[in-house]
């Protein structure tokens, strides 16, 4: 399987996404980001009601088998 090569300007980082929500408790207490959430309704919403309940962990969404994937399919720039 070929490896994708990204330029630094091409990277779609979760922290720059409109749907990103930082877990400040984790960040301030442990200095980590493993509980940061993706609140995009496409990946974390209820497909029946359309409501977003809690979101999904960013790192899980960006894995190759996650819905957003390594390429950031659902990434949207912050305004």
C-alpha positions in Angstrom: 0.0 0.0 0.0 1.5 3.4 -1.0 2.3 5.9 1.7 0.9 9.4 1.3 3.3 12.3 1.5 1.9 15.5 2.8 3.4 19.0 2.7 3.1 20.9 5.9 0.7 23.3 4.3 -1.5 20.3 3.2 -2.0 18.9 6.7 -5.5 19.1 8.1 -5.0 19.2 11.8 -7.9 18.6 14.1 -6.9 21.6 16.3 -7.6 23.8 13.2 -10.9 22.3 12.4 -14.3 23.9 13.0 -15.6 20.8 14.8 -12.7 20.4 17.2 -13.4 20.6 21.0 -10.4 20.6 23.4 -10.7 18.6 26.6 -9.2 21.3 28.9 -9.2 19.0 32.0 -7.0 16.5 30.3 -4.8 19.2 28.8 -4.3 21.1 32.1 -4.1 18.0 34.3 -2.0 15.6 32.3 -0.7 17.8 29.4 -2.3 15.5 26.8 -4.9 15.6 24.0 -6.2 12.1 23.9 -9.7 13.1 25.0 -10.1 15.9 22.5 -13.4 15.5 20.6 -14.7 15.8 17.1 -18.2 17.3 17.2 -18.9 17.0 13.4 -22.5 15.9 13.0 -21.5 13.6 10.1 -19.1 11.5 12.2 -20.6 11.9 15.7 -24.3 12.6 15.2 -27.3 10.5 15.6 -28.4 9.6 12.1 -32.1 9.4 13.1 -32.4 12.7 15.0 -29.4 14.7 13.7 -28.4 15.6 17.2 -24.7 15.5 18.2 -24.3 13.9 21.6 -20.8 14.2 23.0 -18.8 13.6 19.8 -16.0 11.1 19.1 -12.4 11.2 20.0 -10.3 13.0 17.4 -7.5 10.4 17.4 -10.0 7.6 16.7 -11.6 9.5 13.8 -8.3 10.2 12.2 -7.0 6.6 12.2 -7.1 4.8 8.8 -10.3 3.0 9.8 -12.0 6.1 11.4 -14.7 8.0 9.5 -12.6 11.2 8.9 -9.5 9.2 8.1 -5.9 10.4 7.7 -6.8 12.7 4.9 -9.4 14.6 7.0 -12.5 14.0 4.8 -14.8 16.0 7.1 -12.3 18.7 8.1 -13.6 22.3 7.9 -11.5 25.4 8.5 -12.3 27.5 11.6 -13.6 31.0 10.8 
